[in-house]
Amino acid sequence: MDETGTARMISFVIPLLNEQDSLQPLYEAITRAVVLLPPCYQAYESLFIDDGSTDRSPAILRDLHDCDPCHVRVIQFRRNFGKTPAMTAGFARARGEVVVTMDADLQDDPAELPKLLAKLDEGYDLVGAWRTNRNDPLSKRLPSKIANFTISRVTGLKLRDLNCGFKVYRREVTRDLKLYGELHRFVPVLAHWKGYRTTEVP
């Protein structure tokens, strides 16, 4: 329970495309992580948004839902629309007071969630993860570093890892954001411009 005696449900919003090998391990990692959270955060749902996968991802998601319908929900797109529409659909269907976005490729570790929630409980509205040990090649990390620096200078929002998909939001933030195109990349900036308190943790 929180300070008012009310449990806060968490909605994991997970957009994906052709992630058949990572879905079962990710589901298990989320399940393990939630058990270790404070009691006020142990009500949860995992909302998988399948952005038109052509591998076995749809079948695996159906199996996960069938095995755990209380915690697993699936949105199935008929074709690939892109990450922004997938996130928008997830935000619209999420039922939790706290929304957690994660990529489905296992680079985001649910075990790190307590760090982000602790920062949220300090009064922030959006808390992003900063990847200190990225597995990406230099050809991907260097442009990302330059982009993060440039965007921070232009917007005044000092973030080291703008594009990390692992973020925690208060529900009002996800309901207030209007996303289109490639704006999922700039969610912290959009939230900052709307006056929400935004930060990140390593």
RODREN-905140 format. One record per residue (C-alpha): x, y, z; residue number from 1; residue in three letters. Coordinates in nm, 2 decimals, decimal comma, always signed. Each point is the difference from the previous one (the first is absolute). Example, Ala and Ser with C-alpha at 12.3 -4.5 7.8 and 13.67 -1.06 7.14 Angstrom:
// RODREN-905140
   east  north     up num residuo
  +1,23  -0,45  +0,78   1     ALA
  +0,14  +0,34  -0,07   2     SER
END
This chain:
// RODREN-905140
   east  north     up num residuo
  +0,00  +0,00  +0,00   1     MET
  +0,11  +0,36  -0,06   2     ASP
  -0,03  +0,28  +0,26   3     GLU
  -0,38  +0,02  -0,06   4     THR
  -0,03  -0,38  +0,05   5     GLY
  -0,07  -0,06  -0,37   6     THR
  +0,17  -0,25  -0,22   7     ALA
  +0,13  +0,13  -0,33   8     ARG
  -0,03  -0,22  -0,30   9     MET
  +0,29  -0,02  -0,25  10     ILE
  -0,06  -0,03  -0,37  11     SER
  +0,30  -0,13  -0,20  12     PHE
  -0,04  +0,13  -0,36  13     VAL
  +0,22  -0,21  -0,23  14     ILE
  +0,00  +0,07  -0,37  15     PRO
  +0,16  -0,28  -0,21  16     LEU
  +0,07  -0,12  -0,35  17     LEU
  +0,13  -0,36  -0,06  18     ASN
  +0,13  -0,07  +0,35  19     GLU
  -0,09  -0,37  +0,02  20     GLN
  +0,32  -0,09  +0,19  21     ASP
  -0,03  +0,27  +0,27  22     SER
  -0,37  +0,00  +0,09  23     LEU
  +0,00  -0,30  +0,24  24     GLN
  +0,32  +0,11  +0,18  25     PRO
  -0,13  +0,36  +0,03  26     LEU
  -0,33  -0,12  +0,14  27     TYR
  +0,19  -0,20  +0,26  28     GLU
  +0,23  +0,29  +0,08  29     ALA
  -0,30  +0,23  +0,06  30     ILE
  -0,17  -0,26  +0,22  31     THR
  +0,32  -0,04  +0,21  32     ARG
  +0,05  +0,38  +0,03  33     ALA
  -0,36  +0,08  +0,11  34     VAL
  +0,01  -0,25  +0,28  35     VAL
  +0,30  +0,19  +0,15  36     LEU
  -0,17  +0,34  -0,01  37     LEU
  -0,17  +0,17  +0,30  38     PRO
  -0,36  -0,13  +0,05  39     PRO
  -0,15  +0,33  -0,13  40     CYS
  +0,15  -0,09  -0,35  41     TYR
  -0,08  -0,37  -0,02  42     GLN
  -0,33  +0,04  -0,20  43     ALA
  +0,11  +0,00  -0,36  44     TYR
  -0,08  -0,08  -0,36  45     GLU
  +0,24  -0,06  -0,30  46     SER
  -0,15  +0,15  -0,31  47     LEU
  +0,18  -0,13  -0,31  48     PHE
  -0,06  +0,19  -0,33  49     ILE
  +0,09  -0,22  -0,29  50     ASP
  +0,08  +0,24  -0,29  51     ASP
  -0,07  -0,25  -0,28  52     GLY
  +0,25  -0,28  +0,08  53     SER
  +0,05  -0,26  -0,27  54     THR
  +0,19  -0,25  +0,23  55     ASP
  -0,15  -0,21  +0,28  56     ARG
  -0,05  +0,30  +0,23  57     SER
  -0,38  +0,00  -0,04  58     PRO
  -0,03  -0,37  +0,10  59     ALA
  +0,23  +0,05  +0,29  60     ILE
  -0,19  +0,30  +0,13  61     LEU
  -0,33  -0,20  -0,03  62     ARG
  +0,16  -0,28  +0,21  63     ASP
  +0,12  +0,25  +0,26  64     LEU
  -0,35  +0,15  +0,02  65     HIS
  -0,16  -0,34  +0,03  66     ASP
  +0,23  -0,10  +0,28  67     CYS
  -0,02  +0,33  +0,19  68     ASP
  -0,31  +0,20  -0,11  69     PRO
  +0,00  +0,20  +0,32  70     CYS
  +0,33  +0,16  -0,08  71     HIS
  +0,05  -0,03  -0,38  72     VAL
  -0,19  +0,21  -0,25  73     ARG
  +0,07  +0,01  -0,38  74     VAL
  -0,07  +0,26  -0,27  75     ILE
  +0,05  -0,15  -0,34  76     GLN
  +0,06  +0,23  -0,30  77     PHE
  -0,09  -0,15  -0,34  78     ARG
  +0,32  +0,15  -0,16  79     ARG
  +0,30  +0,20  +0,10  80     ASN
  -0,09  +0,36  +0,09  81     PHE
  +0,31  +0,11  +0,20  82     GLY
  +0,10  +0,05  +0,36  83     LYS
  -0,19  +0,32  +0,05  84     THR
  -0,34  -0,14  -0,08  85     PRO
  +0,08  -0,31  +0,21  86     ALA
  +0,08  +0,22  +0,30  87     MET
  -0,30  +0,21  -0,06  88     THR
  -0,23  -0,31  +0,00  89     ALA
  +0,17  -0,12  +0,32  90     GLY
  -0,04  +0,33  +0,18  91     PHE
  -0,37  +0,01  -0,09  92     ALA
  -0,06  -0,35  +0,13  93     ARG
  +0,22  +0,01  +0,31  94     ALA
  -0,20  -0,02  +0,32  95     ARG
  +0,28  +0,06  +0,25  96     GLY
  +0,06  +0,32  +0,20  97     GLU
  +0,37  -0,06  -0,09  98     VAL
  +0,10  -0,08  -0,36  99     VAL
  +0,33  -0,17  -0,08 100     VAL
  +0,13  -0,01  -0,36 101     THR
  +0,25  -0,26  -0,10 102     MET
  +0,15  -0,14  -0,32 103     ASP
  -0,05  -0,37  -0,05 104     ALA
  +0,35  -0,09  -0,10 105     ASP
  +0,12  -0,06  +0,36 106     LEU
  +0,24  +0,30  +0,01 107     GLN
  -0,23  +0,15  +0,26 108     ASP
  +0,03  -0,19  +0,33 109     ASP
  -0,33  +0,00  +0,21 110     PRO
  +0,22  -0,06  +0,31 111     ALA
  +0,11  +0,37  -0,03 112     GLU
  -0,36  +0,12  +0,04 113     LEU
  +0,03  +0,08  +0,38 114     PRO
  +0,25  +0,27  -0,08 115     LYS
  -0,24  +0,17  -0,24 116     LEU
  -0,30  -0,03  +0,23 117     LEU
  +0,20  +0,14  +0,29 118     ALA
  +0,07  +0,31  -0,21 119     LYS
  -0,36  +0,02  -0,10 120     LEU
  -0,10  +0,00  +0,37 121     ASP
  +0,23  +0,30  +0,05 122     GLU
  -0,26  +0,20  -0,19 123     GLY
  +0,11  -0,04  -0,36 124     TYR
  -0,25  -0,07  -0,28 125     ASP
  +0,22  -0,18  -0,25 126     LEU
  +0,32  -0,19  +0,08 127     VAL
  +0,21  -0,14  -0,27 128     GLY
  +0,28  -0,26  +0,02 129     ALA
  +0,35  +0,10  -0,11 130     TRP
  +0,19  -0,30  -0,15 131     ARG
  +0,34  +0,01  +0,15 132     THR
  +0,12  -0,32  -0,17 133     ASN
  -0,16  -0,02  -0,35 134     ARG
  +0,04  -0,31  -0,21 135     ASN
  -0,04  +0,19  -0,32 136     ASP
  +0,29  +0,05  -0,24 137     PRO
  +0,19  +0,33  -0,01 138     LEU
  -0,16  +0,08  -0,33 139     SER
  -0,33  +0,02  +0,18 140     LYS
  +0,12  +0,14  +0,33 141     ARG
  +0,19  +0,30  -0,14 142     LEU
  -0,29  +0,15  -0,20 143     PRO
  -0,22  -0,05  +0,30 144     SER
  +0,25  +0,18  +0,23 145     LYS
  +0,02  +0,29  -0,24 146     ILE
  -0,38  +0,02  -0,03 147     ALA
  -0,05  -0,01  +0,38 148     ASN
  +0,25  +0,29  +0,04 149     PHE
  -0,15  +0,21  -0,27 150     THR
  -0,36  -0,05  +0,12 151     ILE
  +0,10  +0,08  +0,36 152     SER
  +0,17  +0,32  -0,11 153     ARG
  -0,30  +0,11  -0,21 154     VAL
  -0,28  -0,09  +0,25 155     THR
  +0,18  +0,06  +0,33 156     GLY
  -0,10  -0,35  +0,11 157     LEU
  +0,32  -0,16  +0,13 158     LYS
  -0,03  -0,37  -0,09 159     LEU
  +0,28  -0,24  -0,10 160     ARG
  -0,22  -0,27  -0,16 161     ASP
  -0,31  +0,15  -0,17 162     LEU
  -0,07  -0,31  -0,21 163     ASN
  +0,00  -0,27  +0,26 164     CYS
  -0,34  -0,17  +0,00 165     GLY
  +0,00  -0,08  +0,37 166     PHE
  -0,20  +0,28  +0,16 167     LYS
  -0,25  +0,04  +0,29 168     VAL
  -0,29  +0,24  -0,02 169     TYR
  -0,28  +0,12  +0,21 170     ARG
  -0,32  -0,08  -0,20 171     ARG
  -0,09  +0,36  -0,05 172     GLU
  +0,31  +0,05  -0,21 173     VAL
  -0,08  -0,28  -0,24 174     THR
  -0,36  +0,13  -0,03 175     ARG
  +0,12  +0,35  -0,07 176     ASP
  +0,26  -0,07  -0,27 177     LEU
  -0,12  +0,00  -0,37 178     LYS
  +0,25  -0,21  -0,20 179     LEU
  +0,04  -0,04  -0,37 180     TYR
  +0,27  -0,06  -0,26 181     GLY
  +0,32  -0,08  +0,19 182     GLU
  -0,08  +0,20  +0,31 183     LEU
  +0,04  -0,30  +0,23 184     HIS
  +0,37  +0,09  -0,01 185     ARG
  -0,07  +0,33  +0,16 186     PHE
  -0,25  -0,09  +0,27 187     VAL
  +0,21  +0,14  +0,29 188     PRO
  +0,04  +0,33  -0,19 189     VAL
  -0,38  +0,02  -0,07 190     LEU
  -0,07  -0,07  +0,36 191     ALA
  +0,25  +0,26  +0,11 192     HIS
  -0,15  +0,26  -0,22 193     TRP
  -0,35  -0,07  +0,15 194     LYS
  +0,14  +0,07  +0,34 195     GLY
  +0,05  -0,35  +0,13 196     TYR
  +0,30  -0,07  +0,23 197     ARG
  +0,23  -0,22  -0,20 198     THR
  +0,33  -0,17  +0,09 199     THR
  +0,20  -0,32  -0,05 200     GLU
  +0,20  -0,25  +0,21 201     VAL
  +0,29  -0,23  -0,11 202     PRO
END
